[in-house]
Amino acid sequence: MQNLFTLSNRLALCAGYVRDKVKVADIGTDHAYLPVWLCLTGKAVSAVAADINPEPLSRGAFTIEKYNASKFVGTRLSDGLKNIKEDEADDIIIAGMGGELIARIIDQWPFSKNPQKRFILQPMTKCEELLKYLCENGFKITAQDTCKEGKKLYTVMQVCYTGEKTVPGDDFLYLGILTPETNENHREYAQLVLSRLEKQRRGNKSLEAAAEIIRKRCENHGK
Ligand SMILES: C[S@@+](CC[C@H](N)C(=O)[O-])C[C@H]1O[C@@H](n2cnc3c(N)ncnc32)[C@H](O)[C@@H]1O
């Protein structure tokens, strides 16, 4: 077997939110690095590496073969979670996609509202669409953090269904449960969000409100 590779910061943050000894589904797996790494390090007991497109899935199959992981990791052509059975995944990773698509994938799976499941979500864009969906549909963020890769900043959250629907504040839609007041990395992420909002907000009351709250929260650090 080849020596096991090191995960990027972004994928390592996702891996950190996977519970021990669970079955994993990695939706939109592409290269299948996460499921292979999780199984070969013993963190996951099995994994489905799923993708909607055959080409990325064949990249995933290559990684599985290269690292001799086929005993633990299988590939699956699947639009979102549509071809994943309930008992095949305890923890579901959906990383590297837009927030709207992630929300749609969760919404279309009949087993998403099983409170035993955990979703590990890493939206590339439209985080606010994802957080709005989660709040309005009874999902709760149980943990969230940020990471940096080169100059890029990412956020990853662990989410589960509780059934309690909430009305998100303007800032929550952009930051979730990050704490820019006390965490320097979260503050850096919040400042990036703020600079984006500054560009888009003109004439949009809710964006202006969100920008205002986020600015104040960033200024409040250490106080
Ligand atoms: C940018 S890659 C992300 C790869 C990996 N998850 C990561 O974070 O590094 C996005 C992948 O999602 C797949 N994808 C897009 N829409 C999908 C869907 N509805 N269901 C499953 N996979 C999808 C694409 O084919 C692509 O391989």
The ligand as a Tripos MOL2 file, in Angstrom:
@<TRIPOS>MOLECULE
LIG
   27    29     1     0     0
SMALL
NO_CHARGES

@<TRIPOS>ATOM
      1 C1        -15.7010   20.9110   -6.3650 C.3       1 LIG1
      2 S1        -15.9860   19.1800   -6.2790 S.3       1 LIG1
      3 C2        -15.7770   18.8870   -4.5360 C.3       1 LIG1
      4 C3        -15.0150   17.6180   -4.2760 C.3       1 LIG1
      5 C4        -14.8380   17.2880   -2.7950 C.3       1 LIG1
      6 N1        -16.1100   17.0650   -2.1470 N.3       1 LIG1
      7 C5        -14.0880   18.3980   -2.0830 C.2       1 LIG1
      8 O1        -14.7020   19.1280   -1.2960 O.co2     1 LIG1
      9 O2        -12.8800   18.5500   -2.3300 O.co2     1 LIG1
     10 C6        -17.7390   19.0580   -6.4550 C.3       1 LIG1
     11 C7        -18.1910   17.6470   -6.8580 C.3       1 LIG1
     12 O3        -19.5800   17.5420   -6.6280 O.3       1 LIG1
     13 C8        -20.1560   16.7850   -7.6660 C.3       1 LIG1
     14 N2        -21.6040   17.0940   -7.6890 N.ar      1 LIG1
     15 C9        -22.2160   18.2180   -8.1490 C.ar      1 LIG1
     16 N3        -23.5480   18.1240   -7.9930 N.ar      1 LIG1
     17 C10       -23.7890   16.9290   -7.3900 C.ar      1 LIG1
     18 C11       -24.9490   16.2450   -6.9700 C.ar      1 LIG1
     19 N4        -26.1700   16.7680   -7.1430 N.pl3     1 LIG1
     20 N5        -24.8220   15.0340   -6.4030 N.ar      1 LIG1
     21 C12       -23.6050   14.4700   -6.2380 C.ar      1 LIG1
     22 N6        -22.4650   15.0560   -6.6240 N.ar      1 LIG1
     23 C13       -22.5480   16.2730   -7.1940 C.ar      1 LIG1
     24 C14       -19.3800   17.1940   -8.8940 C.3       1 LIG1
     25 O4        -19.4620   16.2190   -9.9200 O.3       1 LIG1
     26 C15       -17.9570   17.3310   -8.3150 C.3       1 LIG1
     27 O5        -17.2430   16.1360   -8.4430 O.3       1 LIG1
@<TRIPOS>BOND
     1     1     2 1
     2     2     3 1
     3     2    10 1
     4     3     4 1
     5     4     5 1
     6     5     6 1
     7     5     7 1
     8     7     8 2
     9     7     9 1
    10    10    11 1
    11    11    12 1
    12    11    26 1
    13    12    13 1
    14    13    14 1
    15    13    24 1
    16    14    15 ar
    17    14    23 ar
    18    15    16 ar
    19    16    17 ar
    20    17    18 ar
    21    17    23 ar
    22    18    19 1
    23    18    20 ar
    24    20    21 ar
    25    21    22 ar
    26    22    23 ar
    27    24    25 1
    28    24    26 1
    29    26    27 1
@<TRIPOS>SUBSTRUCTURE
     1 LIG1         1 GROUP 0 **** ****
